[in-house]
């Protein structure tokens, strides 16, 4: 006999039992409903991609987290596990361009893999939930992405949130205006991206240590932290650096479209310290952080007009966002945002088996309820009725149906509501209607 294996997960990977999967499916289904409402349609891609597809797109730090994945008998095509769903989208558009219609509005919900150090809200396998618009250069597409993000977070029940908005061109313009040398602009992105972790002083010190003049850093930090309600922040930056081709005009267009879409102003704000570390962004960028409790960003995205050009002769303008399903679920658990109807089971009714002699009648009752669309579990054993009730109570099943010899002879069934023990006796052909009535009370 083989040695017994100690069952455990690899670090950063998790199992989900039914109660957790029910909550996860609720979140994903809610987001999917909003995607459909906005006209996004699903695609699917493999978990494995060619290494050439993934590497050289994310930046050095991110690419250190990519999992290699090679079959032991083949090394002809070096493979890797997908890091996100954005690069696969770019490959799909390049590969299947003749089979899609522009603008291409796609969503994709699937696991991705990163060699992170596991921590609360941070896993090595986790689901991303992306929606992107390919083929629209104007800010109406970015506005639709932000509007859709706002609708999703509101529908999930988050009471207070603000989608942070910035522009990659504006970050560059602020750096150039402040006097950051062109060759050190990448250092600017890397350091400012740590603003939430090390604070303003930490960013200042790091930039000085990278060799940027202290006066330049101070001037730049003052602009990056400029903030006024509404579009006041844009006005402050414009007064300092002028309008020009620096992203300010696009952000103003974005605000106008958000106003037309009736997106509440309290649900979005400008934050010039927000960078989004991935190297492929070219325009507006978006991120949402819930401050209490703070598990990091729960959405992130932006415009990346050059990425698809890596997979075809001519690139296509693209913008989109990703919802961090794992962090959203952790926050919803902590804030108790699930509807009361989202419980530990999907089963509405347990049909008991009074004895072997009554099993066939119990099967008929279960079949009748299922035909009416009622999620029904039929108990498999003719054990003591009390134990069958305990089974239903342990699983959180709200109703139990009992049909013993007396009920069968009279053509009736007894329904017991477990939360208060109240019983209801109805004709068998009316059982489904009564169940529906009780479930809606």
N, C-alpha and C positions, 0 to 999 in steps of 0.2 A: 504494500500500500504506500502511496506517495505521502510525503511529509505534509502535515496540515499547514495550510497557508494562513497567516494572520491577515484578515481582511482589512484593508485600509486604502485610502485615496493617495495619489501623489500630491505633494504640497501644492496648494493653489487650485486644486480641482475638487469638485463637490458632487455629491448625490442629492437628489431632491425627492422626498417622499410625497405622497399624494396631496397632503394639505399645503405643502410649499408649492407644488406644481399648479394647484388650483389658483393660488394667488398670482403666480408668475403668468399663467395663461390669461388671467383677468387683465393684467397690465398690458401684455402684448396684444390681446384682442381689442382693448380700448384704443391703443395707439393705431392698430391696423384700421379700425373703423374710421378714425380721423384721416388717415392716409387715403382711404377710399373716398371719403367725403371731398377731399381736395383733388381727386383724379389721379393719384399715384397708383401704379400697378406693380405687381411683384416680379422679381427675378430670383434665380438661384445660381450659385457658383460653387465649385469644388472647395473643400477645405484646404487641399494642397494646390499650390501654384508653383510654376517654375521659379527658381531663385532669381533668374534674370528679370522676371516680371516684378518682383518685390524690391530687390536691392537697388539702391541709388535713388530712391524716391522720398524717403522719410527723414533723412538726416542721420548722422553717425550715431548719436545716442539712442535713437529709437531703433535703429537696425541692429543694435547689440541685443535687443530683446526678441528678435525673430527666432522661432524654433526651426531648426533644420529637420527634415523628414525624408529619410532615404531608405528604400527597400534594400535588404541585405544582399540581394542577388543582382542589383542593378545600380549602376552609377552613371549611366549614359545621360540622364536628364536630372541634374541636381534640383531637388525639390525643397520647398519650405512651406510651413503652415501659415495660412493667411494671418496677417497682422491687423488688418482692418477690412472694411468692405468697400473702401473708396478706390484703391488701386485695382481690385477686381472689376469694379464698375468701368474704370477707364479701359481695361483690357477688353471687356465685353463690348463696349461701344466700338473700339478699334477693330475687333474681330468680326462683329456682327452688324456693322454699320448699315449694310444693305437690307437688313431685316427689321430695322427699327424705324419709327417715325418721329421726326423732330417737331416740336420739342419733346424730348424723351423724359417722362416723369416716372421714375422707378423708386420702389422701396425694397429693402432687403433686410430680413431679420434672421440672424444666424450667429453661431459661435465664432469667435476669433481667439487667437492664442498669442500670449506675450510672456516672455521669461521674466516677469516682474518678481520682486520680493513680496510674497503674500502678506497682506495686511487687511485690516478692516476696510471693506469697500474696494479692495484691490485683489484680483484673482488672476491666475494664469490662463484659465479658460473662462470666457464670459461672453454674453450675448451683446451684440450691437444691433441697433435698430435704426437704419439709415433711410433717408428720403432725399433724392437729388433731382434737379432739373437740368437737363443737358440741352444746349442749343439756344439759350436766351441770354443776350449780353446785358440787357437793361436791368435796372434795379427792381422792376416789377417782379422778377423771379426771386430775388433775395427777400423782398417784402413778403412774398407768398410763403417762403420758408419760415420766416420769423412769425408770421401770422399762424401758420400751422403749428409751430412750436408752442405758441401761447395757447392755442386751442387744446392741444394735448395735455399740457400741464394743468390747465383749468379743469378739464374733464376728469383727470385723475384725482382732483381734489386738493391740490397744493394751495394753501390759503394765501401765501405771500411768496412771490418770486419776481425776479427782474432778469430779463435776458440782456446780458452785457454785449454791447456792440462796439467794434473798433474797425479799423481799416489798415491793411498792411502797408499801403502807399503812404498813409498818414504817419505811421510809425517811422518810415524811412524819411519822410519830409521833415519831421520833428528832429530826427537825428542830424540830418544834413544842415538844417537851419541853425541848430545848436553848435555845429562845428565838429561833429564826429567825422573823422576821415572815412572815405568810402570803404577802404579795406577793413575797417573795424565795425561796420554796420552789422555784420553777422554776430559779433560779440554783443552788440546792443540787444539784438533779439534774444540771445541765449540768457543774458542776465535779467532783462526786464521780465522774461517769462517766469522767473522765480519770485516775482513781486509778492505773491500771496504767501510764499513759504518763508522768505527772509526779510520782507518788509522793505520800506524805502531806504533806510540806512544800509541794509545789507546789499541792496542793488547798487547804491552809490559806491560803497567800498569795493565791490567786485569790479565795477567798471573802471574805477581808478587803478585797481590792481592790474587790470588788463592794459593799462597804459593810456587811457583816455584822460585828457586834461581835466583837473578838478572843476574849473570854472565852466567848462563845456558840460560836464556831468550835471552840475547844479542847475544851469540854464535849461537843460533838457528835462531834468526831473520836475522842475516847476511846471513845464508845459504838460508833461505826461500826467501829472496829478491835478491839472485844471479841471474844475467841475462846477457846473451850474445846472439847475433844473431844466428839463426839456432840451431844446436845441441851444441853450445858453452855453454849453460846453463847446459846441462847434463854433459859436461866435467868438469865444475867448481864443481859440486856436487860430481862427481866421484873422483876428486883430493882430496876432503875433507874426504869423508866417504868410498871410495872404491866402487867397483861394487857390488859383493855379490848378495844375494836374496832380493834386495830392490826396484825392479821395474825399475831400470835404463836399464837393458838389454831389457826388454819388450818395453820400450819407444824407444830405438834405433831401435828395430825391426819395431815398428810402423812407425817411420820416413822413414825407407827403403821402406815399403809398400806404404806410401803416395807418395813418390818420383816415384815409379813404376806407380802409378795411375795418375801422372801428376797433383797433387794438388799443386797449387802455394804456395811457402813458406810464402808469405805475408799473406796468409789466415789462418795460424795456428801459435801458439807460446806456449812456456812453461811458466807456471806461478805457482810457488811452493806455493803461498799464497792462491790458489784456492782449496777449501776443498769439496764442495758439501755436505751440512749438513746432508743428510739422512744417517742413520747408516748402510745401507745394502751394500754399495759399497766396493769392494775388490781389484780393480785393477785400470787401467787407468780411469780418469774422464775427462769430457769435459764440456765446458761452453762457450757461446758466448755473449758478451756484445757490443752493439753499444754505443760509448761514447757520440755522439751528435745526438739527445738529449738522455740523459741517463734515460731509464725507467727500468733499471735492466737487468737481463739476458733474452735472447730471445731463447736460447737453453740450455739444460742441460742434462747430462746423464753420462754413464760410465759402467764399468763392475761390475756385481754382481753375482759371481759364487755360492754363498751359498743359495740364497733366495728360489729357487725352492725346495731345500732340506727340507724346512719347510712343503711342501705339498706332498712329496713322500720320500721313503726310501733313495734314492740316488739323490743328487743334479745334476744339469746340468750347465755347463758354459754358461753364458749369458752376452751379452753386448747390449747397445742400447742408444737411445737419445730421448728427448722430445722437440718438438718445441712449444714455448709459443705463440699460435695463437693470443691471445688478444694483447700482447705487439708488436708482429710483425705487426698486423693491425694498431695499434696506431702509430707506427713508419712510416709505409707506408703512412698513412694519412698525417702525419706531413711533411714527406720528399717528398710527391707527387710522389710516385714510380709506380702508376698504369698506365697501357697503356691508350692511349687516347680513345680506344674502350670500356673501362670499365666505363660506365656512370651511370646515375640514373635510367635507365630502360633497360629491355631486349627486349622491343618491337621495331621492325624495321619499321613497317608500321601501320598507322591507316587508315582503310577503312571507309570512311564517308557514312552516309545514307542520300541521298539528300531529300527524301520524303518517305512516307509509300508506295507509288506506286513503288519506286525503291529499296525497302529493299531487295527483293529476289535476284536481280542482285548483290547488294552489298555483300550479303551472298555468292553468287557464286564466286565473285572475292576473297573474304577472304579465301574461301575454296581452290581455285586454288593456292593462295600464300602459304598457310599452307602445301599443298601437295608438294610444291617445297622446303619446309624446311625454309620458311621465317616466323619469329615470327610476328604474325599479330593480331592486336586488331580490332574488329568490333565494331563501335559505336552503342550503343543500342537505342539511341533516334534520331528521325528525327527532330532534332532541327536546328536552324540556322547554316549554314555552318561555319560562323565565329566563333561561340562558339565551334564547333568541332575542328577547327584549334587551338583555344586557349587551348583546352584540350590537344592536341598533343604537343603543345609548352611547356605547363606547366610540362608535364611528360618527356620532352626531347626526344620524338619520332622523328626520323630524317626525315621520309617521310610520306606524306599523299596522299591517293588515292581517287579520286573523279570520280564518274560515275553518272552524271545527265541524264535526258531524252535524250538530244541530243547525249551524248557520247554512251548511251546504243543503241540508234537507229543506230549509225555508227559502233558499235562494238569496241569502243575504251575506254581507261581509261586515265585520266590525273594524273600524279604523280608530286607533288610539294615537292621540297627539302627545308625544313624550314630554314636552316642556311643562305641561300641567296635568297630564294623566287623563284628560277628558276623552270620552269615547263617543263614537258616532256610528250608528248602525244603519246601513243603506242597502237597497237591492243591488245585487252584483253588477247589473248593467248600468247602474248609476255611480259606481265606485270612482271611476275616473273623474267625473264632473265634481264629485265631493272632494276628492284629493286636490284638484285644481283650486277649489274654493278655499280649502284649509291652508294651502300653501301661500295664498295671496292675502291671508289675514295677518 
